[in-house]
Amino acid sequence: MLSAILHLGNIAFADNQREVAQLVDTNSLMIAAELLGVEPEKLRLGILCPRIKAGNEWITKALSTHKAMASRDALAKVTNKYLSLASLSLSLSLSLSLSLITKIFFSVFVWSLVYLGGE
C-alpha cells in the first residue's frame, strides 16, 4: 500500500490546448493501479475526469492540471489514512491477542500450581 501511495505521487500531469489535464506518462499510474487492485483506465478516469452527481444525474467533468493534482493528492491522502487505520487496527488486535494469551497462560500456570501442587 505504501508503494501504491508513492507511485500515486509520481503521476505527472500536463495541460493540453483545452486546459484539460492529461497524463505525461502512464507508468506510475499503471503500477499504482496494479498495487491498489484497480483497472488502470478506471484510476485514470477517476483522477482526470471524476463523475459528479448533479441532482438526479451523473456528469463527467474533465479537470484542469491543478485540480487533477488535487484529486491525485486527495486519493493518496485517503489511502494513507486507510493504511494508518489498518495498521493501528492490526496493532491493537495483536496487542489484545497477546494480552489475552498471556492472561490465559498465567491462569493455567496458577491453576496448575494451586490444584496440582506445582507438579
Short mmCIF file of the C-alpha atoms (twelve columns), coordinates in Angstrom:
data_MODEL
# 
_entry.id   MODEL 
# 
loop_
_atom_site.group_PDB 
_atom_site.id 
_atom_site.type_symbol 
_atom_site.label_atom_id 
_atom_site.label_alt_id 
_atom_site.label_comp_id 
_atom_site.label_asym_id 
_atom_site.label_seq_id 
_atom_site.Cartn_x 
_atom_site.Cartn_y 
_atom_site.Cartn_z 
_atom_site.pdbx_PDB_model_num 
ATOM 1   C CA . MET A 1   0.000   0.000   0.000   1 
ATOM 2   C CA . LEU A 2   2.793   2.400   0.848   1 
ATOM 3   C CA . SER A 3   4.343   1.727   -2.539  1 
ATOM 4   C CA . ALA A 4   0.999   2.487   -4.215  1 
ATOM 5   C CA . ILE A 5   0.842   5.834   -2.380  1 
ATOM 6   C CA . LEU A 6   4.345   6.714   -3.528  1 
ATOM 7   C CA . HIS A 7   3.534   5.785   -7.131  1 
ATOM 8   C CA . LEU A 8   0.370   7.899   -6.976  1 
ATOM 9   C CA . GLY A 9   2.569   10.843  -6.030  1 
ATOM 10  C CA . ASN A 10  4.739   10.204  -9.103  1 
ATOM 11  C CA . ILE A 11  1.834   10.624  -11.530 1 
ATOM 12  C CA . ALA A 12  2.595   13.773  -13.547 1 
ATOM 13  C CA . PHE A 13  0.137   15.930  -15.490 1 
ATOM 14  C CA . ALA A 14  0.315   18.421  -18.338 1 
ATOM 15  C CA . ASP A 15  -2.233  20.818  -19.822 1 
ATOM 16  C CA . ASN A 16  -3.379  20.444  -23.378 1 
ATOM 17  C CA . GLN A 17  -4.823  23.175  -25.618 1 
ATOM 18  C CA . ARG A 18  -8.248  22.978  -23.922 1 
ATOM 19  C CA . GLU A 19  -6.697  23.453  -20.435 1 
ATOM 20  C CA . VAL A 20  -7.666  19.906  -19.517 1 
ATOM 21  C CA . ALA A 21  -5.205  17.734  -17.615 1 
ATOM 22  C CA . GLN A 22  -3.646  14.740  -19.252 1 
ATOM 23  C CA . LEU A 23  -1.013  12.285  -18.081 1 
ATOM 24  C CA . VAL A 24  2.612   12.880  -19.006 1 
ATOM 25  C CA . ASP A 25  3.499   9.206   -18.522 1 
ATOM 26  C CA . THR A 26  1.278   6.246   -17.631 1 
ATOM 27  C CA . ASN A 27  3.978   4.119   -15.976 1 
ATOM 28  C CA . SER A 28  3.352   5.313   -12.396 1 
ATOM 29  C CA . LEU A 29  -0.405  5.120   -12.925 1 
ATOM 30  C CA . MET A 30  -0.142  1.514   -14.164 1 
ATOM 31  C CA . ILE A 31  1.973   0.469   -11.181 1 
ATOM 32  C CA . ALA A 32  -0.274  2.270   -8.664  1 
ATOM 33  C CA . ALA A 33  -3.378  0.700   -10.215 1 
ATOM 34  C CA . GLU A 34  -1.858  -2.771  -10.009 1 
ATOM 35  C CA . LEU A 35  -0.845  -2.264  -6.377  1 
ATOM 36  C CA . LEU A 36  -4.298  -0.913  -5.480  1 
ATOM 37  C CA . GLY A 37  -6.035  -3.734  -7.363  1 
ATOM 38  C CA . VAL A 38  -7.989  -1.491  -9.750  1 
ATOM 39  C CA . GLU A 39  -8.092  -1.199  -13.519 1 
ATOM 40  C CA . PRO A 40  -5.638  1.447   -14.766 1 
ATOM 41  C CA . GLU A 41  -8.254  3.067   -17.012 1 
ATOM 42  C CA . LYS A 42  -10.703 3.463   -14.121 1 
ATOM 43  C CA . LEU A 43  -7.994  5.008   -11.957 1 
ATOM 44  C CA . ARG A 44  -7.040  7.376   -14.791 1 
ATOM 45  C CA . LEU A 45  -10.653 8.421   -15.331 1 
ATOM 46  C CA . GLY A 46  -11.236 8.785   -11.588 1 
ATOM 47  C CA . ILE A 47  -8.333  11.204  -11.291 1 
ATOM 48  C CA . LEU A 48  -8.697  13.122  -14.574 1 
ATOM 49  C CA . CYS A 49  -12.476 13.020  -15.194 1 
ATOM 50  C CA . PRO A 50  -14.392 12.242  -11.994 1 
ATOM 51  C CA . ARG A 51  -18.130 11.579  -12.061 1 
ATOM 52  C CA . ILE A 52  -20.137 14.143  -10.118 1 
ATOM 53  C CA . LYS A 53  -23.768 13.808  -9.070  1 
ATOM 54  C CA . ALA A 54  -25.800 16.851  -10.101 1 
ATOM 55  C CA . GLY A 55  -29.396 16.461  -8.981  1 
ATOM 56  C CA . ASN A 56  -30.537 13.094  -10.269 1 
ATOM 57  C CA . GLU A 57  -27.883 12.872  -12.972 1 
ATOM 58  C CA . TRP A 58  -24.240 11.853  -13.037 1 
ATOM 59  C CA . ILE A 59  -21.939 14.038  -15.113 1 
ATOM 60  C CA . THR A 60  -18.299 13.566  -16.013 1 
ATOM 61  C CA . LYS A 61  -16.109 16.631  -15.643 1 
ATOM 62  C CA . ALA A 62  -12.631 16.918  -17.104 1 
ATOM 63  C CA . LEU A 63  -10.286 18.575  -14.620 1 
ATOM 64  C CA . SER A 64  -7.545  21.131  -15.097 1 
ATOM 65  C CA . THR A 65  -3.988  20.173  -14.212 1 
ATOM 66  C CA . HIS A 66  -4.227  21.913  -10.840 1 
ATOM 67  C CA . LYS A 67  -7.488  20.140  -9.945  1 
ATOM 68  C CA . ALA A 68  -6.203  16.781  -11.212 1 
ATOM 69  C CA . MET A 69  -3.163  17.156  -8.933  1 
ATOM 70  C CA . ALA A 70  -5.501  17.913  -6.021  1 
ATOM 71  C CA . SER A 71  -7.581  14.846  -6.932  1 
ATOM 72  C CA . ARG A 72  -4.454  12.651  -7.039  1 
ATOM 73  C CA . ASP A 73  -3.227  14.058  -3.720  1 
ATOM 74  C CA . ALA A 74  -6.633  13.500  -2.084  1 
ATOM 75  C CA . LEU A 75  -6.614  9.863   -3.219  1 
ATOM 76  C CA . ALA A 76  -3.096  9.390   -1.835  1 
ATOM 77  C CA . LYS A 77  -4.113  11.031  1.456   1 
ATOM 78  C CA . VAL A 78  -7.207  8.836   1.873   1 
ATOM 79  C CA . THR A 79  -5.188  5.728   1.005   1 
ATOM 80  C CA . ASN A 80  -2.580  6.731   3.587   1 
ATOM 81  C CA . LYS A 81  -5.288  7.235   6.244   1 
ATOM 82  C CA . TYR A 82  -6.705  3.806   5.410   1 
ATOM 83  C CA . LEU A 83  -3.237  2.296   5.727   1 
ATOM 84  C CA . SER A 84  -2.730  4.018   9.096   1 
ATOM 85  C CA . LEU A 85  -6.095  2.793   10.403  1 
ATOM 86  C CA . ALA A 86  -5.442  -0.742  9.181   1 
ATOM 87  C CA . SER A 87  -2.022  -0.696  10.829  1 
ATOM 88  C CA . LEU A 88  -3.477  0.622   14.097  1 
ATOM 89  C CA . SER A 89  -6.251  -1.963  13.995  1 
ATOM 90  C CA . LEU A 90  -3.767  -4.778  13.411  1 
ATOM 91  C CA . SER A 91  -1.507  -3.469  16.165  1 
ATOM 92  C CA . LEU A 92  -4.386  -3.277  18.654  1 
ATOM 93  C CA . SER A 93  -5.614  -6.700  17.608  1 
ATOM 94  C CA . LEU A 94  -2.176  -8.251  18.110  1 
ATOM 95  C CA . SER A 95  -1.711  -6.419  21.398  1 
ATOM 96  C CA . LEU A 96  -5.072  -7.620  22.700  1 
ATOM 97  C CA . SER A 97  -4.401  -11.139 21.447  1 
ATOM 98  C CA . LEU A 98  -1.006  -11.272 23.166  1 
ATOM 99  C CA . SER A 99  -2.527  -9.833  26.330  1 
ATOM 100 C CA . LEU A 100 -5.277  -12.452 26.266  1 
ATOM 101 C CA . ILE A 101 -2.807  -15.274 25.584  1 
ATOM 102 C CA . THR A 102 -0.618  -14.059 28.458  1 
ATOM 103 C CA . LYS A 103 -3.611  -13.976 30.829  1 
ATOM 104 C CA . ILE A 104 -4.714  -17.466 29.796  1 
ATOM 105 C CA . PHE A 105 -1.188  -18.851 30.173  1 
ATOM 106 C CA . PHE A 106 -0.817  -17.176 33.572  1 
ATOM 107 C CA . SER A 107 -4.235  -18.524 34.697  1 
ATOM 108 C CA . VAL A 108 -3.312  -22.064 33.627  1 
ATOM 109 C CA . PHE A 109 0.061   -21.726 35.350  1 
ATOM 110 C CA . VAL A 110 -1.536  -20.511 38.609  1 
ATOM 111 C CA . TRP A 111 -4.222  -23.200 38.382  1 
ATOM 112 C CA . SER A 112 -1.555  -25.891 37.974  1 
ATOM 113 C CA . LEU A 113 0.343   -24.560 40.995  1 
ATOM 114 C CA . VAL A 114 -2.766  -24.431 43.171  1 
ATOM 115 C CA . TYR A 115 -4.534  -27.620 42.140  1 
ATOM 116 C CA . LEU A 116 -1.648  -29.809 41.080  1 
ATOM 117 C CA . GLY A 117 0.742   -28.720 43.757  1 
ATOM 118 C CA . GLY A 118 3.319   -27.481 41.262  1 
ATOM 119 C CA . GLU A 119 3.934   -30.933 39.793  1 
# 
